[in-house]
Amino acid sequence: MAMNHSIVSAAVQHARRARDANLAGFKELLRFPSISQDRACQPQLLACVDWLAAEMRRVGIENCRAIATAGNPVLYGDWLGAGDDKPTILIYAHYDVQPVGDASLWRTPPFEPTIVGDRLVARGAVDDKCGIWVNLKAVESLLAVSRKLPVNIKFIFEGEEELGSRNTAAFVQAHKEQLAADALIICDGPFSPQQPIIGTAVRGAVMGEVKVKGPLHDLHSGRYGGAVKNPLHYAARVIASFHDESGRVQIKGFYDDVIPLSHRQIRHMNELWKKMGPSMQRAAGVEAFFGDYLGVFAERTTAQPTLDVNGISGGYQGEGTRGIIPAEAGFKVTIRTVAGQDSDAMWERFVEHVMSFAEPGIDIAVELLSVAHPFLMPDDGREIRAIQQALKAVLGKEALLMRHGGSLPIGGILGRELDLPVTMFGYGSGDNSHAPNEFIFIEDLQAAIDVAIHLLFALGGDS
């Protein structure tokens, strides 16, 4: 144990001495505009993959290669020299980033990393190039001082997370043997030294579109009003049918199969809400939330399924008015599913509900746009204990357990296909991940590397 402590200490000191070089390297990674949603950025995205592969080899990671998919490549590498008595950990992060959005809202160029006070501002800084960089620097530091790692590691760095991981399922199915491991850690998400958190559940997302059609073309409302059914009226009827006055969704079976929260999970959830609730309400810019009948805010937004209409279309949208009955109306929805539920089955329930409004003179068509499955993570397994141990060693505090209200398609894909326990622990201490002026706190980047070094030893069963 004393030897292990000495190696950990030496690795942490190595990382701290290399602080300036590590920051310079991170800036270099951030300069690549690896935007997966913009085909014009494809050359730069592939250049980012090549640069990362070279960096992984330089660090000492083996078998590094970009594996082709139907879309962007997955970057793979491993280090398997810890021995058969040590676990193999699959570590995931993604190198693709969100689009810039309105460039005029950026105070500094999005792909020219800029230090502003205590922040490093650049697209991808917290979502999720830090998840890659922190792990590489931890491995580099350990190999530099001891020439070995305390666990076997496999890395997969994805290039389509911001596209919903649409080609990743086929990749995982084709490479199950190569990706086999004892546990998966998803390094995508927030990192807060002030109050660390560990994700224990992620909701699924079912996204679809409904189109309501009436007459073959727009009709004069003076000539046909009161006699021809209006698609906008029927779209409104469907939308109004989704919730009752309390906010409860009225689709048959919508709340079936939900796994109830344990007392421990409820306690952690309430503690988090006390800390985060007021700031979240201020950020929402609303005077009050609804749905208290269904549970506290944190439970409603993370542990219960929800349905939201994201957009409505149809009829005349220009200036002034036009006296018409529109030929078509439509809307788009997102259904969030929770652990225990099947996203495909939820879509079937939704379709059955919507199609019940079809009748002579009104045709309804539904289209499934994307599906992500929910997944539940252990909240007291080996990996959680290892993370808590690493946080305690570096920050002097343990994490609260948190359910995520959003969705992460890759988690459901990897957990289902590889049949291994999933833990979510990010290294992104910052904000604005999908907004202008994305940033990471520079001091916290070093703390994250320290935690990652301790975590590798804790995962190997060493102090």
C-alpha positions in Angstrom: 0.0 0.0 0.0 2.9 2.4 0.8 4.4 1.7 -2.7 1.0 2.5 -4.3 0.7 5.7 -2.3 4.1 6.7 -3.5 3.2 6.0 -7.1 0.0 8.0 -6.9 1.8 10.9 -5.2 4.6 10.8 -7.9 2.0 10.7 -10.7 0.1 13.7 -9.3 3.3 15.7 -8.9 4.3 14.8 -12.5 0.9 16.1 -13.8 1.3 19.3 -11.8 4.8 19.9 -13.1 3.5 19.4 -16.6 0.6 21.8 -16.0 1.6 24.4 -18.6 2.3 21.7 -21.2 -0.9 20.0 -20.5 -2.9 23.2 -20.9 -1.1 24.0 -24.1 -2.0 20.5 -25.4 -5.6 20.9 -24.4 -5.8 24.2 -26.3 -4.4 22.4 -29.4 -7.2 19.8 -29.1 -9.8 22.5 -28.7 -8.6 24.3 -31.9 -10.1 21.5 -34.1 -13.7 22.5 -35.1 -14.9 18.9 -34.9 -18.5 19.7 -35.4 -20.3 16.5 -36.3 -23.5 18.3 -37.5 -21.6 20.3 -40.1 -20.4 18.3 -43.1 -18.1 21.3 -44.1 -16.1 20.5 -40.9 -15.5 16.9 -41.9 -11.8 17.4 -42.8 -11.1 19.2 -39.5 -13.0 16.5 -37.6 -10.8 13.7 -39.2 -7.7 15.8 -38.5 -8.8 15.9 -34.9 -9.0 12.1 -34.9 -5.5 11.8 -36.4 -4.1 14.2 -33.8 -5.7 12.4 -30.9 -4.5 9.0 -32.1 -0.9 10.3 -32.3 -1.2 11.8 -28.8 -2.6 8.5 -27.4 0.4 6.7 -28.9 2.9 9.2 -27.5 1.3 8.8 -24.1 1.9 5.1 -24.2 -1.6 3.8 -25.1 -1.4 0.8 -27.4 -3.4 -0.5 -30.4 -4.6 3.0 -31.2 -6.7 3.2 -34.4 -9.6 5.0 -35.9 -12.3 2.5 -36.7 -14.6 3.4 -39.6 -18.4 3.5 -39.1 -21.2 4.5 -41.5 -20.5 8.0 -40.2 -17.6 9.4 -38.2 -14.9 7.1 -37.0 -14.6 5.8 -33.4 -11.1 6.2 -31.9 -10.0 3.1 -30.0 -6.9 2.4 -27.8 -6.0 0.2 -24.9 -3.4 -0.7 -22.3 -3.9 -4.2 -21.1 -0.7 -4.9 -19.1 -2.1 -4.8 -15.6 -2.7 -8.6 -15.4 -5.6 -11.0 -15.4 -6.2 -10.3 -11.7 -7.0 -6.7 -12.4 -10.3 -5.5 -13.9 -10.7 -4.1 -17.4 -12.3 -0.7 -17.5 -13.9 0.7 -20.7 -13.7 4.5 -20.7 -15.9 6.5 -23.0 -15.8 10.2 -24.1 -16.6 12.0 -27.3 -14.5 14.3 -29.5 -17.3 15.8 -31.6 -18.7 19.2 -30.5 -21.8 21.3 -30.9 -22.1 23.9 -33.6 -21.1 27.4 -32.8 -24.6 28.9 -33.1 -24.8 32.6 -33.4 -21.1 33.6 -33.8 -21.9 37.2 -32.8 -22.7 36.0 -29.3 -19.2 34.7 -28.7 -16.9 37.2 -26.9 -13.9 35.3 -28.2 -13.4 33.0 -31.3 -15.0 29.6 -30.4 -12.0 27.6 -31.8 -9.3 29.8 -30.6 -9.1 28.8 -26.9 -8.8 32.0 -24.8 -8.1 32.5 -21.1 -10.6 34.9 -19.6 -9.9 35.3 -15.9 -10.1 31.9 -14.3 -11.7 30.3 -17.4 -10.6 28.7 -20.6 -13.2 29.6 -23.2 -13.7 27.4 -26.3 -16.3 25.2 -27.9 -15.8 21.6 -26.6 -14.0 22.7 -23.4 -16.5 21.0 -21.1 -18.5 19.0 -23.7 -16.6 16.8 -24.0 -12.9 17.1 -24.9 -12.0 17.5 -21.3 -13.3 13.9 -20.8 -10.7 12.7 -23.3 -7.9 15.0 -22.2 -8.1 14.4 -18.4 -8.0 10.6 -18.9 -5.0 10.8 -21.3 -3.0 13.1 -18.9 -3.8 10.7 -16.0 -2.5 7.7 -18.0 0.5 9.7 -19.2 1.5 10.7 -15.6 1.2 7.1 -14.3 3.1 5.6 -17.1 5.8 8.3 -16.8 6.5 7.4 -13.1 5.9 3.7 -13.0 5.6 2.4 -16.6 2.4 0.6 -15.8 -1.2 1.2 -14.9 -3.1 -0.3 -11.9 -6.0 -1.5 -14.2 -6.5 -2.6 -17.7 -8.0 0.1 -19.8 -9.9 0.3 -23.1 -10.7 3.7 -24.6 -13.4 4.6 -27.1 -13.8 8.1 -28.2 -16.9 8.7 -30.3 -17.5 11.2 -33.1 -21.3 11.3 -33.3 -22.5 11.9 -29.7 -23.9 15.3 -30.8 -25.8 13.5 -33.5 -27.5 11.1 -31.1 -24.8 8.3 -31.6 -26.8 7.2 -34.7 -24.1 4.9 -36.1 -22.7 3.7 -32.8 -25.0 0.8 -32.1 -23.9 -0.9 -35.3 -20.3 -0.3 -34.4 -20.7 -1.8 -30.9 -22.5 -4.8 -32.3 -19.6 -5.4 -34.7 -16.9 -5.0 -32.0 -18.3 -6.6 -28.9 -15.3 -8.8 -28.3 -12.9 -5.9 -28.7 -14.9 -3.8 -26.3 -15.5 -6.5 -23.7 -14.8 -5.2 -20.2 -15.7 -5.5 -16.5 -17.2 -2.0 -16.3 -17.9 1.1 -18.3 -17.3 4.7 -17.2 -18.8 7.4 -19.3 -16.7 10.5 -18.9 -19.2 13.0 -20.1 -20.9 15.4 -17.7 -20.3 18.0 -15.0 -17.4 18.0 -12.5 -17.8 20.2 -9.4 -15.2 20.3 -6.7 -17.5 22.4 -4.5 -20.2 19.6 -4.5 -19.2 16.5 -6.6 -22.0 14.5 -8.2 -22.2 11.1 -9.7 -24.9 10.2 -12.2 -26.9 7.1 -11.4 -29.6 7.2 -14.0 -30.2 8.8 -17.4 -33.6 9.1 -19.1 -34.3 7.9 -22.6 -35.7 10.1 -25.3 -38.2 9.3 -28.0 -38.5 12.1 -30.6 -41.2 12.1 -33.2 -43.4 14.2 -35.5 -47.2 14.2 -36.1 -48.8 15.5 -39.2 -52.5 16.1 -39.5 -54.0 16.5 -43.0 -57.4 17.7 -44.1 -58.3 19.1 -47.5 -56.0 18.7 -50.5 -55.1 22.4 -50.4 -55.8 25.5 -48.3 -59.5 26.5 -48.6 -61.3 29.8 -48.3 -62.7 29.9 -44.7 -65.6 32.0 -45.8 -66.7 29.4 -48.3 -65.8 26.2 -46.3 -65.6 27.3 -42.7 -67.9 25.3 -40.5 -68.1 22.4 -43.0 -64.5 21.3 -43.6 -62.5 20.0 -40.6 -59.6 22.1 -39.8 -56.2 20.2 -39.3 -55.0 22.9 -36.8 -58.0 22.4 -34.6 -57.4 18.6 -34.6 -53.7 19.1 -33.9 -54.7 21.3 -30.9 -57.1 18.6 -29.7 -54.4 16.0 -29.8 -52.0 18.2 -27.9 -54.6 19.2 -25.3 -55.3 15.5 -24.6 -51.7 14.8 -23.5 -51.9 16.2 -20.0 -54.6 16.8 -17.3 -54.7 20.0 -15.3 -52.1 18.6 -12.8 -49.6 17.9 -15.5 -50.1 14.1 -15.5 -49.8 12.5 -18.9 -53.0 10.9 -20.0 -51.6 8.3 -22.5 -52.6 4.8 -21.4 -49.7 3.0 -19.8 -47.5 6.0 -19.8 -46.3 5.5 -16.2 -46.1 1.7 -16.4 -42.8 -0.1 -15.5 -41.2 2.9 -13.7 -38.7 1.7 -11.1 -39.6 3.4 -7.8 -36.9 5.4 -6.0 -35.3 4.0 -2.9 -35.2 6.0 0.3 -31.5 6.6 -0.2 -32.0 7.9 -3.7 -34.8 10.2 -2.5 -32.6 11.6 0.2 -29.8 12.4 -2.2 -32.3 13.9 -4.6 -33.8 16.2 -1.9 -30.3 17.3 -0.8 -29.4 18.2 -4.4 -32.6 20.1 -4.9 -31.9 22.2 -1.8 -28.5 23.1 -3.3 -29.5 23.5 -6.9 -33.2 24.3 -6.9 -33.2 28.1 -6.4 -30.5 28.7 -9.1 -32.4 26.4 -11.5 -35.6 28.3 -11.0 -33.8 31.6 -11.6 -32.2 30.2 -14.7 -35.6 29.1 -16.0 -36.9 32.7 -15.7 -40.3 31.6 -14.5 -42.2 32.5 -11.4 -43.4 29.0 -10.5 -43.1 25.4 -11.6 -46.1 23.1 -12.0 -46.7 19.5 -11.2 -46.1 19.4 -7.5 -48.9 16.8 -7.3 -46.6 14.4 -9.1 -43.6 14.9 -6.8 -40.7 17.3 -6.0 -39.0 19.1 -8.9 -36.0 16.9 -8.9 -38.1 13.7 -9.1 -40.4 15.1 -11.9 -37.5 16.1 -14.0 -35.3 13.1 -13.6 -37.1 10.0 -12.3 -40.5 10.3 -14.0 -41.4 10.1 -17.7 -42.5 13.3 -19.4 -44.0 14.4 -22.7 -43.3 17.8 -24.3 -44.4 19.4 -27.5 -41.4 21.0 -29.1 -42.9 22.9 -32.0 -46.2 23.4 -33.9 -46.6 24.2 -37.6 -49.5 24.8 -40.0 -51.5 27.5 -41.6 -50.5 31.1 -42.5 -47.5 32.5 -40.7 -46.9 35.7 -42.5 -47.8 39.3 -41.7 -51.5 40.2 -41.5 -54.1 37.5 -41.9 -55.4 35.1 -44.5 -58.9 33.6 -44.2 -58.0 30.0 -44.8 -58.6 26.5 -43.6 -55.1 25.1 -43.8 -54.5 21.8 -45.6 -52.0 20.5 -43.0 -50.8 21.1 -39.5 -48.3 19.3 -37.3 -46.2 19.2 -34.2 -43.0 17.6 -32.9 -42.7 15.9 -29.5 -40.1 14.6 -27.1 -41.0 11.8 -24.7 -38.5 11.2 -21.9 -38.6 7.6 -20.6 -37.1 6.4 -17.3 -35.3 3.3 -16.0 -37.5 0.2 -16.3 -39.4 1.5 -19.3 -38.9 0.5 -22.9 -38.6 3.5 -25.3 -39.9 1.5 -28.3 -43.0 0.4 -26.3 -43.6 4.0 -25.2 -43.6 5.1 -28.9 -46.2 2.5 -29.6 -48.4 3.8 -26.8 -48.0 7.3 -28.1 -48.9 6.3 -31.7 -52.0 4.5 -30.5 -53.2 7.5 -28.5 -52.6 10.0 -31.4 -54.2 7.8 -34.1 -57.4 7.5 -32.1 -58.1 11.1 -33.2 -58.2 10.1 -36.9 -61.6 10.2 -38.5 -63.2 10.8 -42.0 -61.9 14.1 -43.3 -58.8 14.0 -41.1 -55.7 11.9 -41.8 -53.0 11.6 -39.2 -49.4 10.3 -39.8 -46.7 9.8 -37.3 -42.9 9.5 -37.8 -40.4 8.3 -35.3 -37.3 10.5 -35.6 -35.0 9.0 -33.0 -34.9 6.7 -30.0 -32.6 6.7 -27.0 -33.1 4.1 -24.2 -33.0 5.0 -20.5 -30.4 3.2 -18.3 -30.0 2.8 -14.6 -26.5 2.7 -13.0 -25.3 1.1 -9.8 -25.4 3.5 -6.9 -23.3 1.5 -4.5 -21.1 -0.7 -6.7 -17.3 -1.1 -7.0 -17.0 1.8 -9.5 -19.1 4.2 -7.3 -17.0 3.4 -4.3 -13.8 3.9 -6.3 -15.0 7.4 -7.5 -16.0 8.3 -3.9 -12.5 7.2 -2.7 -10.8 9.3 -5.3 -12.9 12.4 -4.6 -12.3 12.0 -0.9 -8.5 11.8 -1.4 -8.3 14.9 -3.7 -11.2 17.1 -2.6 -11.9 15.9 0.9 -15.5 15.2 0.1 -17.8 12.6 -1.4 -20.3 13.0 -4.2 -24.1 13.2 -4.0 -25.9 10.8 -6.3 -27.8 12.4 -9.1 -30.3 11.3 -11.8 -30.0 13.0 -15.1 -33.1 14.4 -16.8 -31.5 14.5 -20.2 -30.6 11.6 -22.4 -27.4 9.9 -23.5 -27.9 7.4 -26.3 -24.5 5.9 -26.0 -25.1 4.8 -22.5 -28.2 2.8 -23.4 -26.4 1.4 -26.4 -23.3 0.3 -24.6 -25.1 -1.0 -21.5 -27.5 -3.1 -23.5 -25.1 -4.4 -26.1 -22.1 -5.2 -23.9 -24.1 -6.2 -20.8 -21.8 -4.4 -18.3 -22.3 -2.1 -15.4 -22.3 1.6 -16.4 -21.1 4.5 -14.3 -21.3 8.2 -15.4 -18.6 10.5 -14.1 -17.6 13.6 -16.0 -14.7 16.0 -15.7 -16.3 19.1 -17.1 -16.1 21.9 -14.5 -17.6 24.8 -16.4 -20.8 25.8 -18.3 -22.4 26.8 -21.6 -21.8 23.4 -23.2 -24.5 24.0 -25.9 -24.3 27.7 -25.8 -22.0 30.6 -26.7 -18.9 31.1 -24.6 -18.5 27.5 -23.4 -15.8 27.4 -20.8 -13.9 25.3 -18.3 -12.4 26.4 -15.0 -8.6 26.1 -15.4 -7.9 25.3 -11.8 -10.5 22.5 -11.8 -8.9 20.9 -14.8 -5.8 20.1 -12.7 -8.1 18.8 -9.9 -9.8 16.6 -12.4 -6.5 15.1 -13.5 -5.6 14.4 -9.8 -9.0 12.7 -9.3 -8.5 10.6 -12.5 -5.1 9.4 -11.2 -6.5 8.4 -7.9 -9.5 6.8 -9.5 -7.4 4.4 -11.6 -5.7 3.1 -8.5 -9.0 2.8 -6.6 -10.6 0.9 -9.5 -7.7 -1.6 -9.3 -8.5 -2.1 -5.6 -5.6 -0.1 -4.4 -5.6 2.9 -2.0 
